[in-house]
Structure formats: structure tokens, C-alpha cells
């Protein structure tokens, strides 16, 4: 957790978790788009 906070400059654990979850969602959406496009 400390490494994630230092790497992002985020101050709270909650913000770090929220950023991580948003990143996971974005990656899954991109994956679905690639599958739809056949790549």
C-alpha cells in the first residue's frame, strides 16, 4: 500500500483503492472493446 501511495502521490488509502478499482474497470472495458473488434 505504501508503494502505491508513493508512486501515485495519493494521500489516502481510500483514494488509492478507488483509483485501482477505476483502473481495473477501464482495462476490462478496453478488453471488451478489443474482443468486439476482433483483435
One Martini backbone bead per residue (centre of mass of N, CA, C, O) as a GRO file, in nm:
protein
   39
    1UNK     BB    1   0.059   0.062  -0.021
    2UNK     BB    2   0.295   0.260   0.005
    3UNK     BB    3   0.386   0.234  -0.290
    4UNK     BB    4   0.124   0.342  -0.417
    5UNK     BB    5   0.125   0.618  -0.281
    6UNK     BB    6   0.404   0.709  -0.387
    7UNK     BB    7   0.356   0.667  -0.700
    8UNK     BB    8   0.085   0.866  -0.708
    9UNK     BB    9   0.043   1.084  -0.459
   10UNK     BB   10  -0.149   0.972  -0.275
   11UNK     BB   11  -0.288   1.011   0.059
   12UNK     BB   12  -0.504   0.778   0.054
   13UNK     BB   13  -0.628   0.465   0.062
   14UNK     BB   14  -0.899   0.515  -0.070
   15UNK     BB   15  -0.793   0.648  -0.328
   16UNK     BB   16  -0.624   0.404  -0.417
   17UNK     BB   17  -0.857   0.205  -0.445
   18UNK     BB   18  -1.028   0.367  -0.645
   19UNK     BB   19  -0.815   0.379  -0.866
   20UNK     BB   20  -0.787   0.074  -0.903
   21UNK     BB   21  -1.082   0.017  -0.982
   22UNK     BB   22  -1.093   0.206  -1.227
   23UNK     BB   23  -0.869   0.061  -1.380
   24UNK     BB   24  -1.003  -0.212  -1.406
   25UNK     BB   25  -1.251  -0.117  -1.560
   26UNK     BB   26  -1.101   0.005  -1.803
   27UNK     BB   27  -0.960  -0.259  -1.892
   28UNK     BB   28  -1.218  -0.425  -1.940
   29UNK     BB   29  -1.338  -0.240  -2.155
   30UNK     BB   30  -1.104  -0.266  -2.356
   31UNK     BB   31  -1.128  -0.572  -2.388
   32UNK     BB   32  -1.417  -0.571  -2.504
   33UNK     BB   33  -1.352  -0.401  -2.751
   34UNK     BB   34  -1.144  -0.591  -2.877
   35UNK     BB   35  -1.337  -0.832  -2.907
   36UNK     BB   36  -1.543  -0.687  -3.089
   37UNK     BB   37  -1.309  -0.620  -3.312
   38UNK     BB   38  -1.112  -0.886  -3.325
   39UNK     BB   39  -0.820  -0.858  -3.134
   0.00000   0.00000   0.00000
